[in-house]
Amino acid sequence: MSTAPTGLPASPTRSHVRSLARCEAARTHQDLPRVFTLRGRDWDLLDEVFAPDLSPSTELALDFLGLSAPSAPLGAGPAPVSRGRMLEIGSGAGVVSVLAALSGYDRVVAADINEHAVRNTGLNIARHGVGDRVRAVHSDLFAALPPAERFDTVFWSSNYVLAPGDYVYRNDCEQAFVDPGYAAHRRFLAEAGNWTTPGGAVLLHFSSRGDLPLLRRLAASCGRSLLVRRSQEVREGEDPVEHLLLEVTPAL
Ligand SMILES: C[S@@+](CC[C@H](N)C(=O)[O-])C[C@H]1O[C@@H](n2cnc3c(N)ncnc32)[C@H](O)[C@@H]1O
C-alpha cells in the first residue's frame, strides 16, 4: 500500500482527512433532527455528539451485541434474561447503553470523554426510564470509574480512524471519529481487561476504516490478542466498509 507524507496509509477509506470531513458534515448538517428514531424509539440528540442516524455503526453495534429490546412499554412484556453488568466506553447519545439496560443488563455504566455526550446519554436514560440501571459518567476511558467496579461486558464502539499522533482535536465531535496515534486505543487495549469480572469480555467495535495490523501490534505489545467475533460489510457512501466486533483477550 502507498504511504502518505504523514506516514499514514493513503487508502481513501482509512483517510483521517475524509473522516474529519464526514464529522464536519454531520456537525453542520442543516436538517439534523434534535430527536431521531431508531429501533422504534425516539432519542434526543445534542450538538457535538455522534449522530447515530447518519451512520450505520450504532445499529451494527446493537446487532453485534444482540441488543434487541422490545418496543413494548417498560414492564409490559416478560423480563429479559439477566446479562449482568456492562460498561460502555463512548456512549455518545446513549442508544447502546439504554438498549443494553432494556435487553437484560442489570446495570450499565455509560462513559464518554465528551461532556455533551454525557448530558445526551442522561437525556435518553430519562426518556426511556432506565435511570435505576444506567449511569452516565464523564470519563476518559476508565479514569473516572470507582477502582473496585467490575463488568461482565466492557464495550467500546471506537473512533477507529487513525490520525497523525500530533493531531489536535478542533471540537468535541471529532473525538468520535479519529484517534491521534491510536493513543486511546493503546490505553484501552492495555487497561480494559482490568475492569472485567472473571469470565467477562472486552469487546471493541472496529472497522476497515481503521488500521487493524497496527491495532494487532499494539495489542501484542501489551500482552493481548484480538479475536474477530463478528463481521459485516456495509456500503457507506462510496466505500464498502467491513465492521468488526473484536474480542480483546490475554495473549494466546
Ligand atoms: C463512534 S462514537 C460511538 C458513539 C455511540 N456508542 C454510538 O454507537 O452511537 C465513539 C464515542 O467514543 C467517545 N470517545 C472517544 N475517545 C474516548 C475516550 N478516551 N474516553 C471515553 N470516550 C471516548 C467519543 O466521544 C464518542 O462518543
The ligand as an SDF file (V2000), in Angstrom:
LIG
                    3D

 27 29  0  0  0  0  0  0  0  0999 V2000
  -18.1140    6.1730   17.1530 C   0  0  0  0  0  0  0  0  0  0  0  0
  -18.6910    7.0630   18.5580 S   0  0  0  0  0  0  0  0  0  0  0  0
  -19.8600    5.8760   19.1980 C   0  0  0  0  0  0  0  0  0  0  0  0
  -20.9920    6.5400   19.9730 C   0  0  0  0  0  0  0  0  0  0  0  0
  -22.1030    5.5800   20.4360 C   0  0  0  0  0  0  0  0  0  0  0  0
  -21.5880    4.4730   21.1930 N   0  0  0  0  0  0  0  0  0  0  0  0
  -22.8970    5.0700   19.2670 C   0  0  0  0  0  0  0  0  0  0  0  0
  -22.7000    3.9050   18.8750 O   0  0  0  0  0  0  0  0  0  0  0  0
  -23.7100    5.8370   18.7380 O   0  0  0  0  0  0  0  0  0  0  0  0
  -17.2880    6.9370   19.6630 C   0  0  0  0  0  0  0  0  0  0  0  0
  -17.5120    7.5660   21.0420 C   0  0  0  0  0  0  0  0  0  0  0  0
  -16.3100    7.3800   21.8100 O   0  0  0  0  0  0  0  0  0  0  0  0
  -16.0680    8.5480   22.5810 C   0  0  0  0  0  0  0  0  0  0  0  0
  -14.6530    8.5900   22.9840 N   0  0  0  0  0  0  0  0  0  0  0  0
  -13.5700    8.8480   22.2180 C   0  0  0  0  0  0  0  0  0  0  0  0
  -12.4460    8.8050   22.9640 N   0  0  0  0  0  0  0  0  0  0  0  0
  -12.8360    8.4870   24.2260 C   0  0  0  0  0  0  0  0  0  0  0  0
  -12.1340    8.3100   25.4650 C   0  0  0  0  0  0  0  0  0  0  0  0
  -10.7870    8.4290   25.5410 N   0  0  0  0  0  0  0  0  0  0  0  0
  -12.8420    8.0150   26.5770 N   0  0  0  0  0  0  0  0  0  0  0  0
  -14.2040    7.9010   26.5230 C   0  0  0  0  0  0  0  0  0  0  0  0
  -14.9170    8.0700   25.3880 N   0  0  0  0  0  0  0  0  0  0  0  0
  -14.2460    8.3590   24.2480 C   0  0  0  0  0  0  0  0  0  0  0  0
  -16.4950    9.6810   21.6530 C   0  0  0  0  0  0  0  0  0  0  0  0
  -16.7350   10.8890   22.3390 O   0  0  0  0  0  0  0  0  0  0  0  0
  -17.7580    9.0700   21.0110 C   0  0  0  0  0  0  0  0  0  0  0  0
  -18.9130    9.3850   21.7500 O   0  0  0  0  0  0  0  0  0  0  0  0
  1  2  1  0
  2  3  1  0
  2 10  1  0
  3  4  1  0
  4  5  1  0
  5  6  1  0
  5  7  1  0
  7  8  2  0
  7  9  1  0
 10 11  1  0
 11 12  1  0
 11 26  1  0
 12 13  1  0
 13 14  1  0
 13 24  1  0
 14 15  1  0
 14 23  1  0
 15 16  2  0
 16 17  1  0
 17 18  1  0
 17 23  2  0
 18 19  1  0
 18 20  2  0
 20 21  1  0
 21 22  2  0
 22 23  1  0
 24 25  1  0
 24 26  1  0
 26 27  1  0
M  CHG  2   2   1   9  -1
M  END
$$$$
